[in-house]
C-alpha cells in the first residue's frame, strides 16, 4: 500500500506532501487544483506506468522535478522510491528494478475508463523458468469504455479480457449453480454497491437486443422488467463497470498466481476519481462505505483495502463522518489562495449535515442556497447591521431586499423572525427607517 507521496516541480503546485492513510483517503477542493493529478501519481508510484499522459515539470521549475513515495510491502517492510524528470529524454527515470509489490490496483477514471495493475500478471517473478515470455509482459491493463464492455485484446492470438458483456453471460450461464464462482462473487459485489433503499443491482435473464448482434446481453432486474446493461443509466453503468473490473481483476489474479506458484495477494488498492459521478444523492451517501466493504465479498483471506478517491460532494463527506478513523483515514483539502495552491490535512468531526459541509472551509460557501438567495441574505444582514451604504443598486432599499427575500428564501426559514421585526420597525415609520 502507498504510505506517502511527495512532489517537487510538477503539477499545479510547486510541492505537494501527502502522508496517506492506510484505509481511506479523500481528496476534495475546487476544480483544477490537483486532485486527479494525485491519483495519477499514486498509480505511477505503485505500477511504474502512467494511466494517461505522463506528468510534466512546471514551467517555473528550477532544478530537477521529482516525485517521491513510500510503500508498505506484503512483508510489512517499507521502501522509499524517487523518480526524477530526465530533461534530455523528456521522460521520467524509474528508480531501478520493477515496481515494488504494492498490491492489486484498480483505477476508476472519471472519463469512464479503468486501469488494472496485477502483481501476478504485470510483475513476473522467475517468468522465464516457468516458460513465460517476459517481453510479452504488459506493464498494465488499460480499458476505455469500449474495451470494458467488449474486451481487451493483447498480442496476436491472445485475449486479455473478454469484456463485461461476454464474461457476465459466460459466468451466469456456466457458473450460476456453483456456490463459489465468479458469478456469485459478482452478485455479492453488486449487492454491496447497490443504492440503499432502492432495488438491488440484481442480474436478470440474458437477452438479444439487436438483429445484427448475435450475442446474448446481460440485464438488470428492475421493477418494470429486465433492462440490458447497455441501456442502464450512466451512474449504474459506472458502478457496474467498477464491480465487474474488481471481480475480473481478482479472479484473474488468483488464476495467474496459482499458475506461477506465487503466494496469495491480500492487498487491494482502489483509486476512484469523482466517486459521486452520475449518482443520486441517496447513492452518494452510501457509496464510500460500500467501497470499503467490497473486498470482503471477494473471499480473500485477511484482505486489506486502501482507497484513494476524489469528490466534490458534501453528501459524501457528511456520510463518512460516523466511520472516519483518524488513525487510518485522511481528508485532504486543495485550496487556492492568491494564486497559490495549498494542501491541508483536515480533521473530521461531526458537522451535522451536508449544508454544514457546504459552508465549511472545504467548500467555502457563505450560504447553502442559490446565488440570488445568498446575495439577498448578505444585503439583509448588512441592512440589519446598519450598513445601508454600499449595498448593490438592486438591493439598496428595504423594499428591494424584502422583495428579493420573499422570492428566494422559504417562508419557514428562521431568518424571517429577525426580518419581521425590521419590517415592523420600517412600517411603523411610515415606510422609512427611523433613526436610532
Long-range contacts (C-beta under 8 A, 24 or more apart in sequence): 1-71, 1-72, 1-102, 1-103, 1-267, 1-269, 1-304, 1-306, 2-42, 2-45, 2-46, 2-69, 2-70, 2-71, 2-102, 2-269, 2-306, 2-308, 3-69, 3-70, 3-71, 3-72, 3-78, 4-68, 4-69, 4-70, 5-38, 5-41, 5-42, 5-45, 5-67, 5-68, 5-69, 6-67, 6-68, 6-69, 7-41, 7-66, 7-67, 7-68, 8-64, 8-65, 8-66, 8-67, 8-68, 9-57, 9-58, 9-61, 9-62, 9-63, 9-64, 9-65, 9-66, 9-85, 10-55, 10-56, 10-57, 10-58, 10-61, 10-65, 10-66, 10-67, 10-85, 11-37, 11-38, 11-41, 11-55, 11-58, 12-37, 12-341, 13-340, 13-341, 13-342, 13-343, 14-58, 14-60, 14-61, 16-343, 17-343, 18-330, 18-332, 18-343, 19-330, 19-345, 20-306, 20-308, 20-330, 21-306, 21-328, 21-329, 21-330, 22-72, 22-304, 22-306, 22-328, 23-292, 23-305, 23-306, 23-307, 23-325, 23-328, 23-329, 24-288, 24-292, 24-306, 24-307, 24-309, 24-320, 24-324, 24-325, 24-328, 24-329, 24-330, 25-306, 25-307, 25-308, 25-309, 25-329, 25-330, 25-332, 26-288, 26-309, 26-310, 26-311, 26-316, 26-317, 26-320, 26-329, 26-330, 26-331, 26-332, 27-308, 27-309, 27-310, 27-311, 27-332, 27-334, 28-310, 28-311, 28-312, 28-317, 28-331, 28-332, 28-333, 28-334, 28-362, 29-332, 29-333, 29-334, 29-335, 29-336, 29-362, 30-334, 30-335, 30-336, 31-312, 33-334, 33-335, 33-336, 33-341, 34-334, 34-341, 34-343, 35-273, 35-310, 35-334, 36-110, 36-273, 36-310, 38-308, 38-310, 38-332, 39-107, 39-271, 39-273, 39-308, 39-310, 41-67, 41-69, 42-271, 42-308, 43-105, 43-107, 43-115, 43-117, 43-271, 44-83, 44-92, 45-69, 45-71, 45-81, 45-102, 46-71, 46-99, 46-100, 46-102, 46-103, 46-105, 46-117, 46-269, 47-99, 47-102, 47-105, 47-117, 47-122, 47-139, 47-140, 48-94, 48-98, 48-99, 48-139, 49-117, 49-139, 49-140, 51-107, 51-109, 51-115, 51-140, 51-142, 52-109, 54-91, 54-92, 55-92, 57-85, 57-87, 67-92, 71-100, 71-102, 73-100, 73-101, 74-101, 74-103, 74-263, 74-265, 74-266, 74-267, 98-123, 99-123, 102-267, 102-269, 103-265, 103-267, 103-268, 103-269, 103-304, 103-306, 104-249, 104-250, 104-253, 104-265, 104-267, 104-268, 104-269, 105-268, 105-269, 105-270, 105-271, 106-242, 106-245, 106-246, 106-249, 106-268, 106-269, 106-270, 106-271, 107-271, 107-272, 107-273, 108-238, 108-241, 108-242, 108-245, 108-270, 108-271, 108-272, 108-273, 109-273, 110-273, 110-274, 110-277, 112-144, 112-145, 112-148, 112-238, 112-241, 113-142, 113-143, 113-144, 113-145, 113-148, 114-142, 114-143, 114-148, 114-241, 114-242, 114-245, 115-140, 115-141, 115-142, 115-143, 116-140, 116-141, 116-143, 116-245, 116-248, 116-249, 117-141, 118-249, 118-252, 118-253, 118-256, 119-253, 119-262, 119-265, 120-253, 120-256, 120-257, 120-260, 120-262, 120-265, 121-252, 121-253, 121-256, 124-260, 125-260, 125-262, 126-260, 127-260, 130-259, 130-260, 130-261, 132-260, 143-245, 148-241, 148-244, 148-245, 149-230, 161-248, 161-252, 164-218, 164-229, 164-240, 164-241, 164-244, 165-215, 165-217, 165-218, 165-229, 165-230, 166-215, 167-244, 167-248, 168-203, 168-218, 168-229, 168-244, 169-206, 169-215, 169-216, 169-217, 169-218, 172-203, 172-206, 172-218, 173-206, 180-299, 182-247, 182-251, 185-247, 185-250, 185-251, 185-297, 185-298, 185-299, 186-243, 186-244, 186-247, 188-297, 189-243, 189-246, 189-247, 189-294, 189-297, 189-298, 190-240, 190-243, 191-297, 192-290, 192-293, 192-294, 192-296, 192-297, 193-239, 193-242, 193-243, 193-287, 193-290, 193-291, 193-294, 194-290, 195-279, 195-280, 195-282, 195-283, 195-286, 196-282, 196-283, 196-285, 196-286, 197-282, 198-282, 198-283, 199-223, 201-236, 201-239, 201-240, 201-243, 233-278, 234-277, 234-278, 235-277, 235-278, 235-279, 235-280, 235-283, 238-277, 238-278, 239-279, 242-272, 243-294, 246-270, 246-294, 246-298, 247-298, 250-298, 250-300, 264-300, 264-301, 265-300, 266-300, 266-301, 266-302, 266-303, 266-304, 267-303, 267-304, 267-305, 267-306, 268-295, 268-298, 268-300, 268-303, 268-304, 268-305, 268-306, 269-305, 269-306, 269-307, 269-308, 270-294, 270-305, 270-306, 270-307, 270-308, 270-309, 271-307, 271-308, 271-309, 272-307, 272-308, 272-309, 272-310, 273-309, 273-310, 274-310, 274-311, 274-312, 275-309, 275-310, 275-311, 275-313, 275-316, 276-311, 276-312, 276-313, 276-315, 276-316, 281-315, 284-313, 284-315, 284-316, 284-319, 285-315, 285-316, 285-318, 285-319, 286-319, 287-316, 288-316, 288-319, 288-320, 289-319, 289-320, 289-323, 292-323, 314-354, 314-355, 314-357, 314-358, 314-362, 314-363, 315-354, 317-354, 317-357, 317-362, 318-351, 318-353, 318-354, 318-356, 318-357, 320-348, 321-348, 321-349, 321-350, 321-351, 324-348, 333-361, 333-362, 335-361, 369-408, 369-409, 370-408, 372-404, 372-407, 372-408, 373-408, 373-409, 375-404, 376-401, 376-404, 376-405, 376-407, 376-408, 376-409, 377-405, 377-409, 377-415, 379-404, 380-405, 380-415, 380-419, 383-422, 384-418, 384-419, 384-422, 388-433, 398-422, 398-423, 398-426, 398-433
